[in-house]
Amino acid sequence: MSASSFTILFLAAVLSSFAARLWLASRQMRHVALHRGQVPAAFAATVTTEAHRRAADYTLAQVRFGTLSTAFGTALLLGWTLLGGLDALNTLVRDFVQPRFGNMVYQLALLTAFGFIGAVIELPLNWFETFRIEQRFGFNRMSPALWVADLAKGTLVSLVIGLPLAALILWIMGSSGSHWWQAWWFWAWVAWVGFNLVLLVLYPTVIAPMFNKFEPLTDKTLSDRVRALMQRCGFAAKGLFVMDGSRRSAHANAYFTGLGAAKRVVFFDTLLSRLTPGEVEAVLAHELGHFKHRHVGKRMVGIFALSLAGLALLGWLAAQGGFFAGLGVAPNLAAPNDALALVLFALALPPVTFFVTPLMAQLSRRHEFQADAYACTQADGRDLARALLKLHEDNASTLTPDPVYVRFYYSHPPASERLAALPTPA
């Protein structure tokens, strides 16, 4: 393909995805604002008008901020690509690093510089979301010092984990042969899958404790109830833990983490402080529903399959000079283009994959319905309904989202659909 063809396809994807995002956001804001003043009839007895309006205001603030972030991100994307930002960065890093330290250090330096600059550019948006929007609605509990500490630790973890993986991928890209069984993208995929599986084992005990405290669940009554539930469901976990989520946010959650024998059940302390033991059991039964239906495994297989297709596509694109020139970058003549291709692919892919979002969201909502149905066979469905209402209210989730916006974005069904689908108790 010619450079102009790549330019046209890229611009079409960027502009059409940007327009679609703006259209969806405008629909959501109009719909939520229109229904802000009245609680839906199905929730009139359980949700106050004040709580309903707060959820609407929080949703509107989030969508407005998302629209601003989308516009900023689109401008930044064009700046990196067609306006020459990445080309200038690559020239600067290559000319300074490659003659002195060699090709591998140059490529790692390019990836690091790109990631660092991108993170710095996004800092004001992250700060505003945390200390303006989340703070305004009473969700943020982070101090500026903790926010900076998390940022520093996250950067360190990214470097310690990301650089060795990047070096391995770049080495594979540079040393693979020309035969199909030597295709670098296949062996890079194998390395990436193996890395992710190892990370699933290490995350609960090595990475997560760097950011939060995890203490064993000390409530014996609740612990016995949870263990009995897991035994009924055939689920084994290494332990039950409470996480100090309240240190950073008022949002509540519970989740499983780890792989194989390293699996853990984690409750946010905010969840335990808000729900009754029966409601906690129902929420956990929902999570066990994902386990019973093998949702996590299916999603992992799907992600791995899509990543293989993506790397195969990158393998083809990296050999096309038009791919680089069409997106505003001059390929290297005296240095490898592998890191440059990785960065350019990472920039170009999101506008294209955006249009797959509704398919993934639909699959996720289907899984949520299945997990809810399973929970009602293992716990009291009325407890699950009460827990869902409390969590929707505590997280200020609007009860009146735009239906089209829901179909495109929502990974979880809206409260009205979710509660209506729960089996009616006998």
Protein Blocks (a to p, Z undefined) as FASTA:
>chain_A
ZZklmmmmmmmmmmmmmmmmmmmmmmmmmmmmmmmmpccfklmmmpcfklmmmmmmmmmm
mmmmmmmmmmmmmmmmmmmmmnommmmmmmmmmmmmmmmnojklmmmmmmmmmmmmmmmm
mmmmmmmmmmmmmmmnomaccdfklmmmmmmmmmmmmmmmmmmmmmmmmmmmmmpcfbfk
lgfklmmmmmmmmmmmmmmmmmmmmmmmmmpccdddfblklmmmmmmmmmmnopacfbdc
dddfklmomcdcdddedehjlpccdddfklmmmpcfklmmmmmmmmmmmmmnommmmmmm
mmmmmmmmmmmmmmmmmmpmklmmmnopacdfkbcfklmmmmmmmmmmmmmmmmmmmmmm
mmmmmmmmmmmmmmmmmmcfklmmmmmmmmmmmnopafbbcfklmmmmmmbdcfklmmmm
pccdZZ
